[in-house]
Amino acid sequence: MRRIAITGIGVVSPLGNSAGEIIENLVRGRPRIRRLEGRDFQRLANPLGAPSEFDPGPVADAPKLRMMDRSTQFALAATRAALAQAGLDIAAAADRAGVFIGTGSGGAESADSAYRSFYADRSDRVLPFSVLLAMHNAAASWIGLEYGLTGPNLTYSTACSSSAVAIGEAALRIRSGATDIMIAGGTEAPLCLASMRAWEAMRTIAAADPDDPSASCKPFSKNRSGMVLGEGAAIVILEEWESALARNAPVLAEVSGYGLATDASHLTAPSVQGQARAMELALADAGMEPEAVDYINAHGTGTVANDVVETAAIRQVFGAHASRLRVSSTKSMHGHLLGAAGALEFAISVLAMNAAIVPPTANLAVPDPECDLDYVPNQARVGSPIRTAMSNSFAFGGTNAVLVASCLCE
């Protein structure tokens, strides 16, 4: 069976846009959630978000940028960084390389702007490329165009598991022999009024912490009240193992397992059985016993229902080993990136493995008796090696995706 190496990671995120910056903020347990300023956001009951500091200038020239939603710009920037780390001339293998990207809402910011102009401002002028800005497959298409890649180019939209699915399916494509290289990950830019108001209407958004807005997302804490939206992109470069070694590529980790399962029980209520099944399938795909896993980057949204269900699912899969696992929700610091969450959290897991740290769950001051695992509260564990990490992504609609990575670093 062909093995899959991760040779590059590129990120645009609230925690930073480089590995060093992300690791520094993880070690400090520093949430990057804040109150969003601006007239539009004042219409929200809880104008909280985790924005990314991002300059689109280096991504493309001005005419091209006008044809790209913010989410597409994120994806291109992350791809460029990932390819640079991999040291890969991907155009030389254009017909054996593909692009799989996950997103929950595509060009949400562009769609919001177009609808606002048409309905609220009553303007009859609509940008002629509005459809191209907003379409879900824009990011994947632009990446393919940028590098002249003629292999498979697909976009996955399974809500909050979208980018984990994209990475898992990309790994399967390499394993099957259909491709040798895949650009895989996700992107999301949902910090616009209509999108945020829609999530707020579902009663899933956290109430602002009265003392510190950055502490508003409290996964696994008894006083948790919901999630906070974030924005950004994360891209991994996947390569067939022997090819990566032959060119002396920097192998960061191996994608060793992928599990995909559906709740088929409810559109929004999480299922212990569905989540457990995805974890079990990922372990089976990796050929691992539960005891091989050292760390889980949990889905950990901070909603009342999810955190209890995920805890129960982990206990069901890992049995006695569950109490020895280190588990954390980095959403407490970077917010929930929706369709890009799985890719960002998988990337963070691999970065943490290589830095020998265990990321913390920030803002966990009041433990919930129903959430009784080691959630690495508030402080990262530095000098704590991780050999095998699992990353959980569970979605509205019931699509559960789990990725397992194995670190080769000593």
C-alpha positions as semicolon CSV with decimal commas, in nm:
position;residue;x (nm);y (nm);z (nm)
1;M;0,000;0,000;0,000
2;R;0,134;0,343;-0,095
3;R;0,211;0,568;0,201
4;I;0,141;0,942;0,217
5;A;0,391;1,202;0,336
6;I;0,306;1,555;0,445
7;T;0,585;1,770;0,304
8;G;0,445;2,120;0,337
9;I;0,197;2,317;0,547
10;G;0,067;2,665;0,472
11;V;-0,171;2,854;0,698
12;V;-0,359;3,182;0,717
13;S;-0,520;3,188;1,061
14;P;-0,615;3,395;1,363
15;L;-0,317;3,237;1,543
16;G;-0,077;3,357;1,275
17;N;0,038;3,282;0,924
18;S;0,360;3,094;0,997
19;A;0,452;2,786;1,197
20;G;0,661;2,990;1,441
21;E;0,384;3,237;1,512
22;I;0,123;2,963;1,556
23;I;0,341;2,761;1,793
24;E;0,420;3,074;1,997
25;N;0,052;3,153;2,041
26;L;-0,029;2,792;2,125
27;V;0,245;2,782;2,389
28;R;0,111;3,101;2,542
29;G;-0,246;2,974;2,525
30;R;-0,340;3,307;2,373
31;P;-0,694;3,332;2,230
32;R;-0,724;3,556;1,925
33;I;-1,098;3,614;1,964
34;R;-1,222;3,971;1,996
35;R;-1,519;4,200;1,949
36;L;-1,554;4,297;1,583
37;E;-1,574;4,667;1,511
38;G;-1,780;4,839;1,245
39;R;-2,136;4,954;1,192
40;D;-2,255;4,623;1,047
41;F;-2,137;4,415;1,341
42;Q;-2,324;4,634;1,587
43;R;-2,642;4,473;1,455
44;L;-2,532;4,145;1,613
45;A;-2,616;4,045;1,968
46;N;-2,264;3,902;2,012
47;P;-2,025;4,063;1,762
48;L;-1,740;3,823;1,838
49;G;-1,499;3,676;1,589
50;A;-1,147;3,553;1,530
51;P;-1,018;3,740;1,223
52;S;-0,691;3,666;1,046
53;E;-0,433;3,936;0,985
54;F;-0,387;3,913;0,612
55;D;-0,245;4,121;0,330
56;P;-0,378;4,003;-0,008
57;G;-0,125;4,213;-0,200
58;P;0,135;3,938;-0,250
59;V;-0,128;3,686;-0,365
60;A;-0,197;3,837;-0,708
61;D;-0,212;4,162;-0,901
62;A;-0,506;4,397;-0,850
63;P;-0,715;4,281;-1,149
64;K;-0,696;3,919;-1,034
65;L;-0,770;4,007;-0,673
66;R;-1,093;4,174;-0,781
67;M;-1,204;3,835;-0,911
68;M;-1,124;3,653;-0,587
69;D;-1,329;3,636;-0,269
70;R;-1,137;3,672;0,056
71;S;-1,163;3,296;0,107
72;T;-0,993;3,232;-0,228
73;Q;-0,716;3,476;-0,142
74;F;-0,658;3,289;0,184
75;A;-0,633;2,957;0,001
76;L;-0,384;3,084;-0,256
77;A;-0,163;3,238;0,012
78;A;-0,165;2,917;0,217
79;T;-0,091;2,706;-0,091
80;R;0,206;2,921;-0,185
81;A;0,351;2,886;0,166
82;A;0,294;2,508;0,172
83;L;0,461;2,455;-0,165
84;A;0,755;2,671;-0,058
85;Q;0,810;2,459;0,252
86;A;0,781;2,141;0,047
87;G;1,039;2,275;-0,199
88;L;0,822;2,135;-0,474
89;D;0,808;2,231;-0,840
90;I;0,454;2,104;-0,871
91;A;0,408;2,227;-1,228
92;A;0,660;1,964;-1,340
93;A;0,413;1,696;-1,230
94;A;0,098;1,875;-1,343
95;D;-0,087;1,569;-1,471
96;R;-0,011;1,364;-1,157
97;A;-0,109;1,639;-0,913
98;G;-0,453;1,742;-0,792
99;V;-0,633;1,992;-0,572
100;F;-0,898;1,899;-0,313
101;I;-1,038;2,190;-0,110
102;G;-1,311;2,198;0,154
103;T;-1,534;2,495;0,229
104;G;-1,867;2,533;0,400
105;S;-1,986;2,857;0,244
106;G;-1,757;2,936;-0,050
107;G;-1,740;3,307;-0,128
108;A;-1,976;3,410;0,151
109;E;-1,838;3,762;0,175
110;S;-1,887;3,824;-0,198
111;A;-2,238;3,678;-0,192
112;D;-2,326;3,894;0,108
113;S;-2,198;4,204;-0,069
114;A;-2,386;4,129;-0,392
115;Y;-2,717;4,062;-0,221
116;R;-2,681;4,370;-0,003
117;S;-2,615;4,586;-0,309
118;F;-2,914;4,443;-0,496
119;Y;-3,171;4,427;-0,216
120;A;-3,070;4,679;0,049
121;D;-2,910;4,944;-0,172
122;R;-3,153;4,873;-0,459
123;S;-2,871;4,891;-0,710
124;D;-2,933;4,730;-1,048
125;R;-2,562;4,698;-1,105
126;V;-2,426;4,355;-1,022
127;L;-2,060;4,271;-1,076
128;P;-2,033;4,056;-1,389
129;F;-1,813;3,805;-1,206
130;S;-2,030;3,777;-0,893
131;V;-2,096;3,409;-0,962
132;L;-1,722;3,341;-1,002
133;L;-1,649;3,518;-0,674
134;A;-1,910;3,329;-0,474
135;M;-1,897;2,977;-0,620
136;H;-1,777;2,710;-0,380
137;N;-1,513;2,572;-0,615
138;A;-1,346;2,909;-0,678
139;A;-1,050;2,847;-0,446
140;A;-0,970;2,504;-0,588
141;S;-1,008;2,635;-0,942
142;W;-0,775;2,929;-0,886
143;I;-0,511;2,702;-0,731
144;G;-0,529;2,471;-1,031
145;L;-0,499;2,768;-1,268
146;E;-0,213;2,922;-1,076
147;Y;0,003;2,610;-1,108
148;G;-0,131;2,461;-1,430
149;L;-0,245;2,141;-1,259
150;T;-0,442;1,906;-1,483
151;G;-0,510;1,629;-1,232
152;P;-0,833;1,598;-1,030
153;N;-0,975;1,922;-0,893
154;L;-1,261;1,882;-0,645
155;T;-1,438;2,087;-0,381
156;Y;-1,598;1,926;-0,076
157;S;-1,877;2,094;0,118
158;T;-1,984;1,890;0,418
159;A;-2,023;2,182;0,658
160;C;-1,767;2,175;0,942
161;S;-1,594;1,857;0,825
162;S;-1,538;1,983;0,468
163;S;-1,161;2,028;0,476
164;A;-1,094;1,713;0,680
165;V;-1,286;1,523;0,411
166;A;-1,079;1,698;0,143
167;I;-0,752;1,590;0,306
168;G;-0,873;1,235;0,369
169;E;-1,001;1,191;0,015
170;A;-0,680;1,338;-0,126
171;A;-0,480;1,084;0,073
172;L;-0,695;0,804;-0,068
173;R;-0,631;0,933;-0,420
174;I;-0,255;0,901;-0,369
175;R;-0,288;0,566;-0,197
176;S;-0,486;0,428;-0,491
177;G;-0,217;0,533;-0,739
178;A;-0,439;0,781;-0,921
179;T;-0,211;1,073;-0,827
180;D;0,131;1,128;-0,671
181;I;0,086;1,478;-0,527
182;M;-0,217;1,652;-0,379
183;I;-0,276;2,006;-0,259
184;A;-0,543;1,957;0,008
185;G;-0,709;2,161;0,278
186;G;-0,978;2,420;0,328
187;T;-1,066;2,786;0,338
188;E;-1,341;2,998;0,489
189;A;-1,419;3,369;0,531
190;P;-1,753;3,384;0,715
191;L;-1,703;3,705;0,914
192;C;-1,969;3,900;0,729
193;L;-2,300;4,022;0,866
194;A;-2,545;3,783;0,699
195;S;-2,339;3,474;0,774
196;M;-2,279;3,569;1,134
197;R;-2,642;3,664;1,191
198;A;-2,753;3,328;1,053
199;W;-2,530;3,142;1,297
200;E;-2,647;3,367;1,578
201;A;-3,009;3,285;1,493
202;M;-2,930;2,916;1,548
203;R;-2,830;3,000;1,908
204;T;-2,486;2,844;1,864
205;I;-2,276;3,158;1,915
206;A;-2,107;3,216;2,251
207;A;-2,208;3,498;2,479
208;A;-1,932;3,752;2,527
209;D;-1,729;3,700;2,843
210;P;-1,805;4,010;3,054
211;D;-1,445;4,045;3,170
212;D;-1,251;3,942;2,860
213;P;-1,403;3,895;2,512
214;S;-1,107;3,677;2,411
215;A;-1,216;3,423;2,675
216;S;-1,566;3,382;2,531
217;C;-1,516;3,037;2,376
218;K;-1,485;2,783;2,660
219;P;-1,484;2,425;2,524
220;F;-1,544;2,150;2,781
221;S;-1,602;2,407;3,054
222;K;-1,920;2,395;3,262
223;N;-1,991;2,760;3,184
224;R;-1,948;2,726;2,806
225;S;-2,212;2,898;2,596
226;G;-2,123;2,832;2,234
227;M;-1,873;2,879;1,957
228;V;-1,708;3,182;1,797
229;L;-1,654;3,207;1,422
230;G;-1,305;3,243;1,280
231;E;-1,160;3,280;0,932
232;G;-0,860;3,153;0,741
233;A;-0,720;2,866;0,539
234;A;-0,489;2,570;0,586
235;I;-0,324;2,369;0,309
236;V;-0,112;2,055;0,329
237;I;0,104;1,911;0,052
238;L;0,061;1,536;0,033
239;E;0,309;1,323;-0,162
240;E;0,359;0,957;-0,233
241;W;0,610;0,845;0,028
242;E;0,888;0,704;-0,189
243;S;0,877;0,999;-0,428
244;A;0,905;1,242;-0,136
245;L;1,205;1,057;0,006
246;A;1,370;1,033;-0,336
247;R;1,378;1,411;-0,368
248;N;1,485;1,459;-0,004
249;A;1,162;1,640;0,081
250;P;1,106;1,765;0,438
251;V;0,867;1,497;0,566
252;L;0,670;1,651;0,853
253;A;0,444;1,353;0,925
254;E;0,257;1,068;0,763
255;V;-0,116;1,062;0,698
256;S;-0,173;0,721;0,846
257;G;-0,552;0,701;0,887
258;Y;-0,882;0,844;0,769
259;G;-1,232;0,764;0,885
260;L;-1,559;0,889;0,742
261;A;-1,901;0,810;0,889
262;T;-2,247;0,963;0,889
263;D;-2,482;1,003;1,186
264;A;-2,798;0,962;0,974
265;S;-2,995;1,064;1,282
266;H;-3,036;1,443;1,296
267;L;-2,925;1,750;1,100
268;T;-2,776;1,933;1,397
269;A;-2,773;1,708;1,708
270;P;-2,438;1,526;1,743
271;S;-2,434;1,148;1,775
272;V;-2,204;0,945;2,000
273;Q;-2,233;0,648;1,766
274;G;-2,158;0,848;1,451
275;Q;-1,854;1,018;1,601
276;A;-1,726;0,694;1,752
277;R;-1,766;0,513;1,420
278;A;-1,553;0,772;1,239
279;M;-1,275;0,738;1,499
280;E;-1,290;0,360;1,482
281;L;-1,267;0,366;1,103
282;A;-0,967;0,599;1,117
283;L;-0,787;0,367;1,358
284;A;-0,868;0,065;1,143
285;D;-0,746;0,246;0,832
286;A;-0,420;0,324;1,013
287;G;-0,389;-0,034;1,136
288;M;-0,358;0,098;1,492
289;E;-0,489;0,000;1,830
290;P;-0,645;0,283;2,033
291;E;-0,345;0,282;2,269
292;A;-0,123;0,410;1,986
293;V;-0,286;0,754;1,992
294;D;-0,121;1,012;2,217
295;Y;-0,324;1,324;2,143
296;I;-0,663;1,423;2,001
297;N;-0,735;1,765;1,859
298;A;-1,103;1,755;1,942
299;H;-1,386;1,906;1,742
300;G;-1,463;2,084;2,072
301;T;-1,689;2,366;1,958
302;G;-1,784;2,492;2,303
303;T;-2,153;2,422;2,252
304;V;-2,339;2,251;2,534
305;A;-2,431;1,941;2,333
306;N;-2,116;1,879;2,129
307;D;-1,862;1,868;2,408
308;V;-2,049;1,610;2,616
309;V;-2,119;1,391;2,313
310;E;-1,759;1,404;2,190
311;T;-1,633;1,313;2,536
312;A;-1,863;1,010;2,545
313;A;-1,758;0,907;2,193
314;I;-1,388;0,924;2,285
315;R;-1,452;0,714;2,596
316;Q;-1,645;0,459;2,390
317;V;-1,362;0,420;2,136
318;F;-1,061;0,439;2,364
319;G;-1,189;0,267;2,678
320;A;-0,941;0,284;2,966
321;H;-0,686;0,458;2,742
322;A;-0,918;0,759;2,717
323;S;-0,806;0,874;3,061
324;R;-0,443;0,871;2,945
325;L;-0,509;1,067;2,627
326;R;-0,430;1,433;2,600
327;V;-0,724;1,609;2,435
328;S;-0,763;1,975;2,350
329;S;-0,982;2,212;2,153
330;T;-0,776;2,478;1,982
331;K;-1,103;2,644;1,874
332;S;-1,082;2,811;2,215
333;M;-0,804;3,023;2,063
334;H;-0,867;3,050;1,687
335;G;-1,245;3,015;1,678
336;H;-1,443;2,784;1,453
337;L;-1,336;2,810;1,089
338;L;-1,636;2,602;0,976
339;G;-1,537;2,430;0,651
340;A;-1,169;2,513;0,706
341;A;-1,164;2,398;1,070
342;G;-1,057;2,040;1,002
343;A;-0,759;2,143;0,788
344;L;-0,642;2,406;1,035
345;E;-0,671;2,172;1,332
346;F;-0,495;1,890;1,145
347;A;-0,217;2,132;1,049
348;I;-0,189;2,249;1,410
349;S;-0,165;1,887;1,524
350;V;0,125;1,820;1,287
351;L;0,301;2,144;1,382
352;A;0,260;2,057;1,750
353;M;0,403;1,710;1,693
354;N;0,712;1,855;1,530
355;A;0,753;2,116;1,806
356;A;0,698;1,858;2,086
357;I;0,416;2,052;2,247
358;V;0,060;1,964;2,338
359;P;-0,174;2,255;2,258
360;P;-0,399;2,369;2,542
361;T;-0,771;2,420;2,571
362;A;-0,786;2,787;2,666
363;N;-1,046;2,936;2,902
364;L;-1,107;2,607;3,085
365;A;-1,147;2,735;3,440
366;V;-1,468;2,559;3,547
367;P;-1,451;2,187;3,465
368;D;-1,771;2,014;3,358
369;P;-1,814;1,680;3,540
370;E;-1,964;1,536;3,220
371;C;-1,645;1,626;3,032
372;D;-1,396;1,424;3,230
373;L;-1,091;1,377;3,007
374;D;-0,748;1,544;3,024
375;Y;-0,826;1,856;2,820
376;V;-0,484;2,019;2,879
377;P;-0,642;2,320;3,050
378;N;-0,509;2,667;2,976
379;Q;-0,138;2,589;2,941
380;A;0,044;2,404;2,664
381;R;0,266;2,116;2,767
382;V;0,606;2,199;2,628
383;G;0,858;1,921;2,572
384;S;0,577;1,668;2,561
385;P;0,622;1,446;2,254
386;I;0,334;1,329;2,040
387;R;0,396;1,031;1,816
388;T;0,040;0,985;1,687
389;A;-0,232;1,249;1,672
390;M;-0,598;1,226;1,582
391;S;-0,797;1,523;1,455
392;N;-1,178;1,514;1,484
393;S;-1,416;1,708;1,259
394;F;-1,792;1,663;1,309
395;A;-2,049;1,853;1,107
396;F;-2,407;1,969;1,080
397;G;-2,570;1,720;0,848
398;G;-2,394;1,439;1,032
399;T;-2,077;1,392;0,823
400;N;-1,797;1,296;1,062
401;A;-1,436;1,291;0,942
402;V;-1,132;1,186;1,144
403;L;-0,766;1,209;1,039
404;V;-0,468;1,036;1,201
405;A;-0,111;1,157;1,159
406;S;0,209;0,985;1,269
407;C;0,518;1,188;1,345
408;L;0,859;1,063;1,236
409;C;1,056;1,319;1,434
410;E;1,277;1,202;1,718
